[in-house]
Amino acid sequence: MNNQPFFASWSGGKDSALALYRAIQNSGRPERLLTMFDGEGDRSKSHAVSEGVIRAQADAVGIPLVIRRSGWTDYKEQFLSGLDEIKSAGIATGVFGDIDLEDHRKWVADTCEEKGIEAVHPLWGMSRTEVVRSFLDAGFRATVVVGHDARFPAGWVGRAFDHELIGDMESRGIDPCGEAGEFHTLVTDGPLFKEPLRLKQTDLLKRDGYSFARMELEK
C-alpha cells in the first residue's frame, strides 16, 4: 500500500482485526477506524459490543475512532456520513474484512466509490480455515460474544476463540469464520495491541434467537 493512509472498517471482531493487520504489513498507514453502532443504544452492529469496549480497543491499537449510529433503514446514509468525515481527513482508501461473500464486497466497493474511496480487501480469496488459523498464528486473542442459537451452541458463547474451539466447530460442521452469522467475536489482544483488554463477562443474554455474552471492562 506504499505508505498510503487508510481507514479500517472495525467491528471489533477477528476479520476486521486481521484485515487491519495485513494492510499494515503491506505498508499501509492506518489513520482511522470506522465502527457502526445501533441507532438506539451504545452497542455495535451485529457484535453488540459496548461503545466503551470498542473505544478501549481503538485506544489499545492507537488509532482514532469514527463512530456512526443507525438502524438498518438508514445504514447506508450513516455509513456515507462516516466516509465524508474520513475523506475530509485526506484518506481515500478503506480496508475491509470481507473473505468470499461477493454481494457484500460489491456493496462495500460501490458505496465507497460514491465518495471517491477505494475499498481494499486483504483477506479476499483466502479459505475460511486459512483466515482463522492465520488470525491465531499471528498472536491475536478473541472471545466469542454472540451465537445464533440454532446454528451455534449457546454454551460456547463466552469461550475463547482458539484452535480447540475451531476444532470443535469443524467437528460439528460449523463454519469457523461464522460468515452466515453463526457467531461473532471480540478481539482482546494481538500484535496490534499496546496492551491487552482486560474484560469480564457479566451476563449471558438471550434475544431474538441469539445468545450474547455481555463483556465489560475490568476496573
C-alpha positions in Angstrom: 0.0 0.0 0.0 3.1 2.2 -0.3 2.6 4.1 3.0 -0.7 5.5 1.9 -3.2 6.4 4.6 -6.3 4.3 5.1 -9.2 3.7 7.4 -10.3 0.2 8.5 -13.9 -0.9 8.9 -13.8 -2.0 12.6 -16.4 -4.4 14.1 -14.1 -5.3 17.0 -14.0 -8.9 15.7 -11.4 -11.2 14.2 -11.9 -10.5 10.5 -11.6 -6.7 10.8 -8.5 -7.1 13.1 -6.8 -9.5 10.7 -7.5 -7.2 7.7 -6.1 -4.2 9.5 -3.0 -6.2 10.5 -2.4 -7.4 6.9 -2.9 -3.8 5.5 -0.2 -2.6 7.9 2.1 -5.5 6.9 1.6 -4.3 3.4 3.0 -0.9 4.3 -0.3 0.9 4.7 -0.6 3.7 7.3 -3.8 3.3 9.5 -5.4 6.7 10.2 -8.9 5.9 11.3 -11.2 3.1 12.4 -14.9 3.2 11.4 -17.5 1.5 13.6 -21.2 1.4 13.1 -23.4 1.3 16.2 -27.1 0.8 16.7 -29.1 4.0 16.5 -31.0 3.3 19.7 -28.1 2.4 22.1 -24.4 2.1 22.6 -24.0 -1.4 21.1 -22.1 -2.1 17.9 -24.0 -3.6 14.9 -24.1 -7.4 14.8 -21.4 -7.9 17.5 -23.4 -6.0 20.2 -20.2 -4.7 21.8 -20.4 -1.6 24.1 -19.0 1.7 22.9 -16.7 1.7 25.9 -15.1 -1.6 24.8 -14.8 -0.5 21.2 -13.1 2.7 22.3 -10.8 0.7 24.5 -9.8 -1.4 21.5 -9.1 1.8 19.5 -7.0 3.2 22.3 -5.1 -0.1 22.6 -4.2 -0.1 18.9 -3.6 3.6 18.9 -5.9 4.6 16.0 -8.6 7.3 16.2 -12.2 6.0 16.1 -15.0 7.3 13.9 -18.5 6.3 15.1 -21.8 6.4 13.2 -25.2 5.2 14.6 -28.0 3.8 12.5 -30.9 1.5 12.2 -30.9 -0.8 9.2 -33.1 1.6 7.1 -30.6 4.4 7.3 -27.4 2.3 7.5 -26.1 3.4 4.1 -26.8 7.1 4.8 -24.9 7.0 8.1 -22.1 4.9 6.6 -21.6 7.5 3.9 -21.6 10.2 6.5 -18.7 8.4 8.2 -16.9 8.2 4.8 -17.4 12.0 4.4 -15.6 12.6 7.7 -12.8 10.3 6.8 -12.4 11.7 3.3 -12.1 15.2 4.8 -9.1 14.0 6.7 -7.4 13.2 3.4 -8.0 9.4 3.5 -9.0 7.8 0.2 -8.6 4.1 1.0 -10.7 1.8 3.1 -9.8 -1.7 4.4 -12.5 -4.3 4.9 -12.5 -7.8 6.3 -14.6 -9.5 3.5 -13.5 -13.0 2.6 -15.7 -14.5 -0.1 -19.2 -13.1 0.0 -19.4 -11.3 -3.3 -22.6 -9.4 -2.7 -21.2 -7.7 0.4 -17.9 -7.0 -1.2 -19.7 -5.3 -4.1 -21.9 -3.2 -1.7 -18.8 -2.0 0.1 -16.9 -1.2 -3.1 -19.8 0.6 -4.7 -20.7 2.6 -1.6 -17.1 3.7 -1.1 -16.8 4.6 -4.7 -19.7 7.1 -4.2 -17.3 9.1 -2.0 -14.2 8.5 -4.1 -12.7 5.9 -1.7 -11.0 2.7 -2.9 -12.1 -0.4 -1.0 -9.3 -2.9 -0.3 -10.0 -6.4 1.0 -6.8 -8.0 2.3 -8.5 -11.3 3.2 -10.3 -11.8 -0.1 -9.8 -15.2 -1.7 -8.4 -16.8 1.5 -10.1 -20.0 2.6 -12.1 -19.6 5.7 -9.9 -22.1 7.6 -6.8 -20.1 6.5 -8.3 -16.9 7.8 -8.9 -18.2 11.3 -5.6 -20.1 11.5 -3.8 -17.0 10.3 -5.5 -14.9 12.9 -4.5 -17.1 15.7 -1.0 -17.8 14.4 -0.4 -14.0 14.2 -0.9 -13.9 18.0 -4.4 -12.5 18.2 -6.7 -13.5 21.0 -10.5 -13.2 20.9 -13.7 -14.3 22.7 -17.0 -15.5 21.2 -19.5 -12.8 22.2 -22.6 -13.7 20.0 -24.0 -17.0 18.9 -27.0 -17.9 16.8 -28.9 -20.4 18.9 -30.0 -22.6 16.0 -26.5 -22.8 14.5 -24.0 -22.3 17.3 -24.2 -24.0 20.8 -25.2 -21.4 23.3 -22.9 -23.0 25.8 -19.9 -21.9 23.6 -20.7 -18.2 23.8 -18.1 -16.7 26.1 -15.4 -19.2 25.1 -12.0 -18.2 23.9 -11.7 -18.3 20.1 -8.8 -20.7 19.9 -7.6 -23.7 18.0 -9.6 -26.0 20.3 -12.8 -24.1 19.5 -12.1 -24.2 15.8 -11.7 -28.0 16.0 -15.0 -28.3 17.9 -16.8 -26.2 15.3 -15.3 -28.2 12.4 -16.4 -31.4 14.1 -20.0 -30.1 14.0 -19.8 -28.7 10.5 -19.9 -25.1 11.8 -18.1 -22.5 9.5 -15.1 -21.4 11.6 -15.4 -17.9 10.2 -19.1 -17.6 11.0 -19.8 -15.9 7.7 -23.5 -16.7 7.8 -23.8 -15.1 11.2 -23.4 -18.2 13.2 -21.3 -16.3 15.8 -19.2 -13.1 16.3 -16.0 -12.5 18.2 -14.4 -9.7 20.2 -10.6 -9.3 19.9 -8.8 -8.7 23.2 -5.1 -8.8 22.3 -2.7 -9.3 19.5 0.2 -7.8 17.5 -1.7 -4.5 17.0 -2.3 -4.0 20.7 -0.1 -2.0 23.0 -1.7 -3.9 25.9 -4.4 -6.5 26.2 -8.0 -5.5 27.0 -9.0 -6.7 30.5 -12.6 -7.8 30.2 -15.0 -9.8 32.3 -18.3 -11.5 31.3 -21.0 -10.1 33.4 -24.1 -11.8 31.9 -25.4 -14.1 29.1 -28.4 -12.5 27.4 -31.0 -14.1 25.1 -32.7 -12.1 22.4 -34.3 -12.9 19.0 -32.8 -16.3 18.8 -29.2 -15.2 19.7 -27.1 -15.5 22.9 -24.9 -12.6 23.8 -22.0 -12.6 26.3 -22.1 -9.2 28.0 -18.5 -8.1 28.2 -17.4 -5.2 30.4 -14.1 -3.6 31.1 -12.5 -4.5 34.3 -11.9 -1.5 36.6 
